[in-house]
Amino acid sequence: MSEHHDPDAVNHEPGSPGNDVRGNDVHEGGPAESGARRTAELAQRLSAVRRRILDAAAQRPEDRSHGGELPSLVVVTKFFPAQDVLRLRELGVRAVGENKDQEAGPKAAEVAEELALREPSVTPPVWHFVGQLQSNKAKHVVRYASWVHSVDRPSLVTALGKAVRNHRDAVAAGDAAPGPCATRDLTCLVQVDVDPHAAEQGGRGGAHPDAVAELADAIAGTEGLSLGGVMTVAPRGARPEEAFERLWEISQRLQRRHPDARAVSAGMSGDLEAAVGAGATHVRIGSDVLGARPAVR
């Protein structure tokens, strides 16, 4: 058990849109050409998002600049294939996010298998679970995720801690392949509901601000878990600046109690600038990098 902040810095490595994801030469026509077009599209979108992050970071107040460190970009790949994750990695993305375990688990396994075939020394991306999580899914998430952004209740803290410990026991017995939590604690963020009207009209998930301290204490006191900080989703129809300002204030109070819990996960495609301006250390971007999500069948 520990308090931990290890943001995955925005990586600005150039991409290679002239090659497909496996590094093969692109020939005109066929899957290779299609793959090259997709890589080029992702490179263009990714560059635009990185520029937005840089521009927003340049406008931050001094007390929210985190010593000049750029916010970490977590690209949310929900509904997009493993091949896009591999392309993003070639373009320098090191942190990817997923909302649903039933999609994330197989995708993470496919990415790891493909990378192992290409170059065994290449490490897979860091997986961030950012969606609402049922306690009975905790045992699956700890097999691939390094971060869980959506811890919102004590029962989930208990389930995640138990899942990490069981995973480590299974790895030690040779009954499971080691996930990231086999050797390091699972970084957990307290998801906070910053909508003052949530009780009347239903919020977007998260613990009440008054419950954050107790929940954070539970994470910090649980073997196998590390308290990273806080996360929120801006309420629908509200000014995101106000929501993120509330999250920043909650984060500051939390850090007085847990000084290493410095992560502030806030901001998506539509409110990235507001989040960065309010002091976000992590932004979760999906459609502005990957494009419109494919239709779910």
Rosetta blueprint (number, residue, H / E / L):
1 M L
2 S E
3 E E
4 H L
5 H L
6 D L
7 P L
8 D L
9 A L
10 V L
11 N L
12 H L
13 E L
14 P L
15 G L
16 S L
17 P L
18 G L
19 N E
20 D L
21 V L
22 R L
23 G L
24 N L
25 D E
26 V L
27 H L
28 E L
29 G L
30 G H
31 P H
32 A H
33 E H
34 S H
35 G H
36 A H
37 R H
38 R H
39 T H
40 A H
41 E H
42 L H
43 A H
44 Q H
45 R H
46 L H
47 S H
48 A H
49 V H
50 R H
51 R H
52 R H
53 I H
54 L H
55 D H
56 A H
57 A H
58 A H
59 Q L
60 R L
61 P L
62 E H
63 D H
64 R H
65 S L
66 H H
67 G H
68 G H
69 E L
70 L L
71 P L
72 S E
73 L E
74 V E
75 V E
76 V E
77 T L
78 K L
79 F L
80 F L
81 P L
82 A H
83 Q H
84 D H
85 V H
86 L H
87 R H
88 L H
89 R H
90 E H
91 L L
92 G L
93 V L
94 R L
95 A E
96 V E
97 G E
98 E E
99 N L
100 K L
101 D H
102 Q H
103 E H
104 A H
105 G H
106 P H
107 K H
108 A H
109 A H
110 E H
111 V H
112 A H
113 E H
114 E H
115 L H
116 A H
117 L H
118 R H
119 E L
120 P L
121 S L
122 V L
123 T L
124 P L
125 P L
126 V E
127 W E
128 H E
129 F E
130 V L
131 G L
132 Q L
133 L L
134 Q L
135 S H
136 N H
137 K H
138 A H
139 K H
140 H H
141 V H
142 V L
143 R L
144 Y L
145 A E
146 S E
147 W E
148 V E
149 H E
150 S E
151 V E
152 D L
153 R L
154 P H
155 S H
156 L H
157 V H
158 T H
159 A H
160 L H
161 G H
162 K H
163 A H
164 V H
165 R H
166 N H
167 H H
168 R H
169 D H
170 A H
171 V H
172 A H
173 A L
174 G L
175 D L
176 A L
177 A L
178 P L
179 G L
180 P H
181 C H
182 A H
183 T L
184 R L
185 D L
186 L E
187 T E
188 C E
189 L E
190 V E
191 Q E
192 V E
193 D L
194 V L
195 D L
196 P L
197 H L
198 A H
199 A H
200 E H
201 Q H
202 G L
203 G L
204 R L
205 G L
206 G L
207 A E
208 H L
209 P H
210 D H
211 A H
212 V H
213 A H
214 E H
215 L H
216 A H
217 D H
218 A H
219 I H
220 A H
221 G L
222 T L
223 E L
224 G L
225 L E
226 S E
227 L E
228 G E
229 G E
230 V E
231 M E
232 T L
233 V L
234 A L
235 P L
236 R L
237 G L
238 A L
239 R L
240 P H
241 E H
242 E H
243 A H
244 F H
245 E H
246 R H
247 L H
248 W H
249 E H
250 I H
251 S H
252 Q H
253 R H
254 L H
255 Q H
256 R H
257 R H
258 H L
259 P L
260 D L
261 A L
262 R L
263 A E
264 V E
265 S E
266 A L
267 G L
268 M L
269 S L
270 G L
271 D L
272 L H
273 E H
274 A H
275 A H
276 V H
277 G H
278 A L
279 G L
280 A L
281 T L
282 H E
283 V E
284 R E
285 I E
286 G L
287 S H
288 D H
289 V H
290 L H
291 G L
292 A L
293 R L
294 P L
295 A L
296 V L
297 R L
